[in-house]
């Protein structure tokens, strides 16, 4: 029986659709669990889906490249999905105009704090220079963060892991931070999540409200732009 199951798995693993199917099933299962837990932050769908997929790949000894051959279609859809975020953002245009200056100040402070604080903490803990350079863009969405890390001398693969970890922690912990600081405004909450926790935080923000998600999407995009412009100049100077 085990031999037969092994043969079936070998056959399925050769299909590029396996990665796509596993990804969709893992996420749908994670969403179901999250709803059963009434949207509790610790039952974050992204966290549960990632843990499920990593476990499956590890148990079946499936190379990541084989999995990605099928799952890359989901990766391709990230581009159109990001562009589509402009639709809920447009609905908040009037408020964005009123808050333009405060949001710009928050963006600059948040972007610099996210990058420089991680470098400072890593330096105190004795991290290598390559690790520090990989840490700096951790709060930017993955494609931009990897490009920044490569440009400034970091390790893009390490940066990708740090970015995902940062996003998951931000999506899980943001509610408790907002509650402790008595922050109730959805716009403020969303903007903070977009800067600190990029795409994963933005997805979580949309689960809370459309306004929160729109402000998170704006912050995610602007943070990527500001970080890409400032980090290559600031981080080498700070490390020197």
N, C-alpha and C positions, 0 to 999 in steps of 0.2 A: 504493500500500500504506500509506504513512504517513497519507494523507488518511483512509483507511478506519479505521486505528487511532485517529486523532483523533476520528472520529465515534463509535466504540465507547466511548472514554473519556468523551466528553461525555454519552453516554447513561447510562453507569454512574455518573458523578459526580453525576447528578441524583437518584440513589436514596439515601435515608437509610440503607439497609443497607450501603452501601459503607464508611462509617467503621467500623461494627461489624466487618465482615468483615476489613478491613485490620488493625484492632487485634488481633483474635484470631489472624490469620495471623502478624502480626509477633511477637506474644508467643510463640506456639508455636514459630516458627523460632528465636527467641532462647533458649527453653528447650532446644531441641535442641542448639544451639551450646554452651550452658553445660554440658550433660551430656557432650558430646564433649570438652570441656575439663576434665572431672572437677570441675566446680563451682568453677573458678578465679575469684577475686574480680573480676578484670578482665573476665571474661565474664559479668558481671551481666545477667540477663535483662531487667530494667527498662531499664538503660542501652542495651542492644542494640535493644530494641523501640522506645524513644524515638528513637534515632538513625535507625532504619529508617523510622519514620513521618514524622519531620521531613524526611528526604531525599525521600521519596515526595511529600509535599505541596509541597516546594520545586521538585522537578523538574517536576511536573505543574501547578504554579501554582494549586493548589487552596486556596481560602480556608479558614482554620481553622473558621469558622462552618459551612461546608458539611460538613466532616469531622465536627464535633461533633454535628451533627443525628443522625447514626447512632451515634456512639460514646458518646452520653450515657447509653445503657442501661448500659454498663459503669460509668459514673460513679454511676448510681443504685444499683448493687449494692455500692458502697463502704460504704453504711450497714449493710445486713444483714451484710456480711462483718466489719465492725468489731464488731457485736454478737456475732457467732459466736466472736470471740476469747475470750469469757468461758468457753467450754467447756474449752479446755486450761488456762486460768487457774484454774478451779475445782479441777482435779486437783492443783494446787500449793498449795492453800489452807493445809494444815498448815505448810508451810515459810514461807509468807508471814506467818503469824501469828508465827512465831519471829523473823523478820527485819524485823518492822514498823518498829521504831525506826531501825535502820541504813538501811533503804530510804528512810524519810522524810528522814533527813539527806542521803542521796545525792541524793534528788530535789530538795531545795531548793538544794543546792550546784550540782548539774548544771544546773538550770533557769536560775539566776542567772548561772552562768559562761557558758553558751551564749549568752545574750542580751547581757550586758554586755561580754564579751570581743569580740564582733563589732562592737559599737558603738565600743569603745575603739580597735580596730585600724582601723576605717573612719575614725574621727576623726583618727588619726595620719596616715593616707594622704590626708587632705584631702577626704573624701567630703562631699557636701552633706547638709543636715539631713534632707531628704526621703529620701535614700538610707540614712542612718543609721537612721531610723525604720522603713524597709523591711527593713533587715538584722536588727533586734532579734528578731523572732519566727521566724527562719529554721529553728530546730530543732523547730518545732511542725508538726503535720500540716496540710496545705495549707488546708482550709476555715477552721480556727481561726486560722491564721497570717494569712490574708487579712483576716479580720474584725478581728483585733488591729491590723494595719497601718492599716486604714481608720480605726479609732477613734483611734489616736494620731497620725494625720497622715501616714502613709507612703503608698506606692504599692502597692496590692494586687497589680497585675499583676507588678511587679518582685519583690515578696515571693514570689509563686508560683514564679517562676523560681529564686529563691535557695533556696527550700525544696526543690525537686526536686534542684537541684545538691548541696545539703547532704546529702540522703538518699543520693544515688548515691555521693558521696565517702565517706560513712560506711560504706555497705554494702561498698564496695571496700576501704577502708583499715583497717577495724576488726580484721580478722584479724591484720594485721601489728602493730598497736598492742598487741593482747592478747598476742601472742607476745613482743614486746619487753619488756613489763611482767610477763611470766610469769603472766598471769591465765588460769587453767584452768577455774574454776567456771562452768558454763553459766548459772546464775542471775545471777551478777555480770555476765557478758558480755552477756546479754540485756538486763538493766536498763540498762546503759550504752548499748547500741545504741538502745533505745527512746527514751531521753532525747536522744541526740545526732542520731539519724538517722530518727526518727519511723516512718512507715509502710513506707518502703522498707527501712530497717534492720530493721524487724520481720519483713518478708517474708524477708529474708536470714537472720534468726535462726531462723525456722522451718525453713529448709533445713538448718540445723546440727542442731537437736534440738527436740523439743516443749517441753522445759523452758525452753530458751533463748528460744524464741518466746513462751511464756507470760509470762515476765518482761519481755520487750521490749514486749509488748502492754500490760501494766500500766503500764510507764514511759511509753509513748506517751500513754496516756489521762490519767494524772496530770500529766504535763508540760504537756499542753494546758490543763488546768484551772488549774494553778499559774501558768503564764505569762499566761493570760488575766486572772487576778486581779491579779498583781503588776506586769506590764509597763506598763499604762497609768499607774501611779503612779510607778514608778521611772525609766523612760526619760526623760520630760520633765524630771524633777528632775535627772538626771545631765547632760542636755544643757544645762540652764540654768546 
